[in-house]
Amino acid sequence: MGEAGRRSNGGGAAHPDFDVLIVGAGFGGMYMLLKLRELGLSARVLETGSGVGGTWYWNRYPGARCDVESMEYCYQFSDELQQEWNWSERYSPQPEILDYANHVADRYDLRRDIQFDTRVASAVFHEDRGVWVLETEGGEQLSATYCVMATGCLSSANVPDFKGLETFRGPWYHTGNWPHEEVDFSGQRVAVIGTGSSAIQSIPVIAEQAEHLYVFQRTPNYAVPARNTPLAPEVRDRIKENYAELRALEKTTRNGTQYPINDVSALDVSAQERERRFQAMWDNGGLCYMTSFNDLLLSREANDTAAEFIRSRIRETVDDPEKAELLSPKSVVGCKRLCVDTDYYKTYNRSNVTLVDVSQSPVEKITADGLIAKGDAYQVDTIVFATGFDAMTGSLNRIDIRGRGGRTLKDKWGEGPRTYLGIAVAGFPNLFTITGPGSPSVLTNMLPSIEQHVEFISDMIDYAGEHDRRTVEATAEAEDEWVGHVNLLAGKTLYPSCNSWYLGVNIPGKPRVFMPYLGYQAYQEKCREVAANGYEGFQVG
Ligand code: N01
């Protein structure tokens, strides 16, 4: 048991209420709670929703499923848990992932330390007492030595400021904040705004139900087929028998999945070999398409070959050449997160689907019974905003977080997020972020990245307790160096070349900074080194 645990008995005036407060009961918050319990520490999780699951609790839109394969997108900290759970499809649908999250919560009796229906409004570090005081929107105050933000990377839904939205008579929904009741589009005219991953998953399903679907596309996106299929029990059992090997392999790849990159330049092989390789990845399905060659995100010329392969598939699939052209992106493939689809492009062959190109002039306004774009009125019964998220920093910035000297995190991050390892922020002692900006997070399989962060943070808290220290804080030097390193790596790639949410460009006024860290293995190695050197770069005081 760590020293912090031994000291805490909750509630007294001189003592904080808990050793640790955790914000968010998604996969990060749940595992954090479990690890802290193992250390004998007292912890409480504060969660806005009425249940566990985080992103999978909120993103209930039709067709929502994970774009990482089920057998990989799950916890690996317990072999019993891995062995007892049976995924039914290659890519799990959202309801099954939510069932899994609930199963984990039941199995480890997590709910007794989770306070649901509680949104945290502020988190303030009291320097005199060395404690964090969190205040909920309901006015409740809770204190703890440590505060862990498990608030998710894509949790702050973005509904752009469309003129006239308040006048719309019908219902409207955001994919990232979907109702818990089933939404039935039968016989309705529906507008979907946006063509990112969420739209690409939901459009084919909505089109099957709706009387007419209008898709408002500002920028086309690249999508590769998922090739989703039921998981045959013998396939699942074979993976389970070899889970240790699969997990070991994942630790060696660029994004923490089973697909190693083909370490050859796309430009060093013949056109035939290139085509063969792209076709093989296309036939396999999923995000592994970007592993076809090692320079797809380093060389524009190499990238063009991968992009053109997808454009050819779009032209083959979409009957109307004009529509096919509109649906064909011209940007760098993979610069925005690649989308994984089931029948997305084919959906545009349906007579009840209209593609509205708003690339040159935006949706002008929303009226009582529809939308106006390019001077034309579109009458619709329902609007679906598939307009994305204020990614990586949004869910942190909407909490009033104050560190030393009362400085707000929002102010500190005014020019873009600054962290050490995506885990800690100088000036904000004992505050940790799970998969925060500056860590590989969204560029990897999130589950292993979450587990690695949780284990790093719990080990560090335990280390501080064992050494009878009460504060753990990133030094300004370590933070500066890390921020410089994150930017340097991003600058060597094609990632900064498009307007992606990785850069924050989708949110008006947000500084253009590439937020995730590029290099899953190098990152893990760095974290191991930092820990082995007594948490180098942190002041444990
Ligand atoms: O959001 P996005 P998303 N007028 O930001 C458009 C993860 N995810 O929810 O590109 C008109 O990608 C915007 O247009 P543009 C995944 O990591 C995972 O789809 O800015 N259009 C774009 O087309 C993903 O990358 C899964 O020009 C407007 C769209 O809205 C991330 O979440 C499933 C507009 C937003 O696309 C975000 O995906 C789903 C406006 N004013 C999502 N404003 C998994 O499988 C925005 N748009 C795990």
Boltz pocket constraint, residues with backbone or C-beta under 6 A from the ligand:
constraints:
  - pocket:
      binder: B
      contacts: [[A, 65], [A, 66], [A, 67], [A, 68], [A, 154], [A, 160], [A, 175], [A, 193], [A, 194], [A, 195], [A, 196], [A, 197], [A, 198], [A, 199], [A, 201], [A, 216], [A, 217], [A, 218], [A, 219], [A, 337], [A, 358], [A, 362], [A, 363], [A, 386], [A, 387], [A, 388], [A, 389], [A, 442], [A, 499], [A, 501], [A, 506]]
      max_distance: 6.0
